[in-house]
């Protein structure tokens, strides 16, 4: 989906003739073809469940109008519609409340289930609106017809503005409410009645509702494309703000966020974290001899090896230059951190092949444990850097822990 916003000359899977379509048309094709990124989809589902007041308000008006008609005409069908509308509205509000409690931990599969529940509630309310209009048109009360049709207009305008981000639900709900109403209006127009302009007025009303429905469908498409482009760009920018441009690894900002989350969980379980401060030995010589492009390729290969060396729940970050940091979570013993550090050194010390040239570097690692060496990221980084210095001065290609004595000295220096 991110690629849908890049002005590429050719997209795999796109017909050759589509390459030369106007840029907006190509963007539209890609938006329809590509799945939504997970963060964007989560945003859109959140939007469905974030509008409780309109759901409550329209449900309240529906029940009030249907109750008024039921009392006036003593109609059991409209009475049943009023009770059903009150029940559906209550269930929709309860579902919105339940989603608010479950959303944070919901998986994509669970989000799809929540979206289906929302859709069922929306479809049910749309059918009740249509049923009220069809039943009301069996009575010749033009002013009351105007009220019930106005409910359909209000419902359509509301779902277009609120849930066009899920166009399938929006379009289906609108058609369920409007199509039966349009048919009922058209049929009523051909009913014989002595009122002047009876047929013409109801035919015009049917035509007006038809035109507004068609125009609303076009609006849904436009709003959906705009929302996808806006939210995708927003998440792209947020992603770039937390990633290193060269390697795609986490930068200091994202590292800090991951550390705060991991620390909170570790302290809750009396667990520990390890900060591995990594510096490449011999990188400057390669950069000077083979040039910055070769150095950049080497850094990218280093980042791939680091990601392969750690678990999925650990975080690899680049702080700048040839300095990297690994946040290792759920560390029961120092030996686990030492094992990871040695694995990192072994992987990074293997030969690199760049432009048909074999290159070698090594890596030195300094390790600081949380909470032993502190609970602040900057302090842990500083102490890991101190341990890194010991590694480099003792022969490079080695790993050292921040000693308890070193932590005390560092604490005094900071204070």
Buried (B, 14 or more C-beta within 10 A) or exposed (E): BEEBBEEEEEBEEBEEEBEEBEEEEBBBBBBEEBEBBEBBBBBBBBBBBEBEEBBBBBBEBBBEBBBBBBEEBEBEBBBBBBBBBBBBBEBBBEBBEEBEEEBEEBEEEBBEEBBEBBBBBBBBBBBBBBBBBBBBBEBEBEEBBEBBBEBBBBBBBBBBBBBBBBBEBBBBBBBBBBBBBBBBBBEBBEEEEEEEEBBEBBBEBBBBBBEBBEEBBEBBBEBBBEBBBEBBEEBBEEBEEBBBEBBBBBBBEBBBEBBEEBBEEBBEEEBBBBBBBBBBBBBEEBBEEBEEEBBBBBBBBBBBBBBEBBEEEBBBBBBEEBBBBBBBBBBEEBEBBBEBBEEBBBBBBEEBEBEEEEBEBBBBBBBBBBBBBBBEBEBBBBBBBBBBBBBBEEEBBBBBBBBEEBBEEBBEEEE
